[in-house]
Structures are given as structure tokens and as C-alpha cells.
Amino acid sequence: MSEETAELPAGLRPVAELDLKPALEAVLMVVDEPATVEHLSKLLERPRQTITKALRALADEYTAQGRGFELRFVAGGWRFYTRAAYAPAVERLVLEGQTARLTQAALETLAVVAYRQPVSRSRVSVVRGVNCDGVMRTLLQRGLVEEAGAEPETGAILYRTTNYFLERMGLRGLDELPELAPFLPEAEAIEAETQEGVPSFDPDAPDAPDADDADD
């Protein structure tokens, strides 16, 4: 008997001896973010190729069985998601609960960042036609956008979407965003309208009255 086996409580098997598919299901039920194949391989002590094959088999099984959830590869890892066909049931739960939803202003601002990233705060404001300081602060606090360096010409802080954004949107990468970018102004078209003398705003400062306050 190995030292690892001897230390386990009675009735439990070493990780490497567990049935792979149920073990994957158990782990994926509790992850807070998509689990990479590399991480799962280390946790379950199996080759990456074996893990990948098992994940794809599970995903196919759930689809064939018409389960209310699905296993999807998003943002570089695997995670359970509710199936789109059952969205009305989930939506009712969310609407009846206390979950805070993004306002229309926040969704519009997030869309501009997603399609024009990396982009400065003032350029987002120009595209939307209103000041968006308060909304950008909300998106930062929610972890949907993050700072991405400074613009060389002006020193203005640039923003981009986060991995958490991909996760929440169910996307593998930004290349899966719908074809919406052609409907947004090109960077050159708003260059003259964006004059930023201040690199950024304080994310912790109180919201100043602006056009989006009514929405937030």
C-alpha cells in the first residue's frame, strides 16, 4: 500500500484511480472560472490528451441527452453553463432574486470597449455621445474591464475587456464577437473630438453627475 493510499480516509481512492468522467464533473461543479486542460490534468493526474478527450465526450453526452446544462470551452477553459433553450427558467430566477443587472448605459459602454479596445475613456464617451465616467467605474468594479496601459500621444489610460468578460459572455475569444464593429465610428473619425489632459479618473471617487447617472 502506497503512502498516499495509507493517508486517505477509509473508503476513498487515490485521485489517479478515480473514474475520470465523474471526477471531472465533480471538479467542474465547483470551479469559479473556466478550468484549463492543464489544470485539470494536474488535479486528476491524467495526461492532457486523455482529459481533453473525456471533456469532449461529456459535452457530447449532455447534448445528446438534452440536459438543461452544457459543458463548454470558453476563455481558454471548460465550465458548465445552462443550456440556452432553458433561458426563460433561469431568467425568471434571476429577475425574482437580488442579482444586480447591468444598465443599458453600462451595456452600451461595455460594447464600445469590446469592439474598440484598447480604448480611452474619452473616446468611449465620444462614441456614446455622453460622459461615461460613472459607467466605466461600474464596469471596473464588476471586473468586466481593466486598464491596458497608456496612450502614447496623450498619456490617457486605455481600457480593455477582461477574461471574466469572455467567461460571462460565453466566448472563447474576442474573435467570436458578433459583426458589429463596422457600425461604430473609426478611431480616426473621433480623434479630433478627444482631448484628454488627465491620464485617468479615480475608480474610488464618488460619481460626479453625468448623463448616465439616471441609468445607473
N, C-alpha and C positions, 0 to 999 in steps of 0.2 A: 504494500500500500504506500502510495507516494505521500510526501509531507503535506502537499496541498489537499489531498483527499482526507488525510487524517484530521486536518483542521476544520473541515466542513461540518456543519451540524448534521445530525442523523437524518438520512433520507434525501439529502441534497447531493447532486452530482457536480463534478468539476465543470467549468464553463465549456471547455473543449468537448465535453461529452454530451452536452445538451442538444436536443433536436433543434436544428438550425432555424427552420421557419418559425416555430413558436417562440424561440429566443429572440429573433428579430422583431416579432410582433410585440413582445414584452418591452423591449428597449424603445421601440418607436412610439409606444403609447405614452412614454413619459418624457421624451425629449422636448426641450424648449425651442429648438430651432432645427432645421433640416440636418440630418446626420449624414456625414460623408461616408463613402465606402471604406476609406482608410481608417476612420474612427471605429466603424463597426467591425472591421477586420481585427483591429487590436482588442476590442472589447470581447469578442466572441472567439478569438484565437483561431480564425479560419483564413484561408487565402482570399485576397480581394476578388479574384475571379469567381470563387465559389459564392461569396457574399453577393456580388452583382447578379449572378445567375438566379440565386434564391429570391432576391428582391424583385426581379422582373417576373419571376414565376408567381410570386404573391400578388403583384399588381394585376397580372392576367387573370388569376383566380378570382379576385374580388370583382373584376369587371364581368367575368363570365357568370358569376353568381348573382350579379345585380345588387351587390351590397350597398348600403347607404353611405359608405365611405370608400375612398380610393387611396392607393399608395402612389404618390407622385414624386418625380425628380424635379426639384426646384432649387434655385440659388445654390447649386453645387452639392446638394444633398437630398436625402429621402425623408419624407414625412407623410403622415396621414392627413387627409383633407376630406371634408364632407363632399359627397357627390352633388354636382350641380343640379341634378334632377330633383333633389330634395331640399333645394334652397328655400322654398316657402316655409317649410317647417322650422328651419334654422333661423330664418328672418323673423318669424313670429317670436321665437325665444329671445332673440336679441332686442327686438322692439319692446318687449314686455319687461326686459331686465334693465339694469343700470349702466349698460355699456355705453360709453361716450362715443358718438359718431362724429366723423369729420364733417364740417360745414361745407356748403357749396363753395364758399370762398377758399377754404383750405384745399378742397379737391382741385379747383382750378389752378391754384398756385402750385400744388404738387405736380400737376400735369405739365406746367411750363418748365419746372425744374427737370422733370424726367426727360422731356424732349429737347431741352436746350442746354443740358448740363455739359461741363461745369458752367454755371451762370451766376452773375452777381445779383444781389438783392434788388438794385435799382432797375436792372434790365427786366427782371420779373415784373416789377411794378409797371414798367412801360408797356409790356405785352398785355397785362391785365387792365391797364388804364387807371389803376388806383394804387395807393400806398399799401404795401403788403407786409410791413414790419411785424405787426401783431400776428399775422397768419404764419409767417416764416418762423417766428418764435414758437408757435404751437407745433409746427412740423418738426422743429429741432427737438423739442421736449418729448415728442412722441417717438423719436428715433427714426423717422422716415427720411430725413435729410441730414446731411452733415457738411462741415466745412471741407473744402477741397483745395486749399492753398489760396494764393492771392493773384489778382490780375496784374500782370507786369506793368501795364500802362498807367493804371490808376491806383494800384495798391488795394483795390476793393476785394473783400473776401468773396471767394467763389463757393458755390454750393452744388452738391450732387445728391442723388438718392443713395440710400444705404442698402445693404444686403437684406435688412429687415423689410424694406420696401418690396424687394423681389419676392421675399417669402410671403408677405401678406397679399401680394398680387397674384401669386401662383405662377411666377415666371422663372424660367431657367436663367435668363439674361435679358439685358436691355434690347437685344435684337428681336425679342418676341413682343415688344410693344406694338400695338396697332399702328397702322399707317396714318398718323395724324400730323406729323411734323410739317408736311407741305402747307398746312393751313395756318401755321404760326409764322410771324414775321422773321425774316432772316436777320442775323446778327448785325449786318451792315445797315439794315433799314432802321435800326433803333440806336445805332452808335451815337448819332448827333444828339439824341434825346437823353442820354445817360451821362450825367456829370457827377461823379462821386468823389468828394473830397475826404470823406471819412471811410476808413477801411471796412468797418462793420458796425453792427449795433450790439448792445449788451443783451444777451439772451435772458438775463435775470432781471432786467429793468422792467418797471411797471409798463403796461401797454399804454402808449400815447393814443389819443383819439385819432382814428383814421377811418377811411371809408369802409373798412371791413369789420370794424368793431361791432356793428349791428348784427353781422352774421355770426361772429364768434361769441 
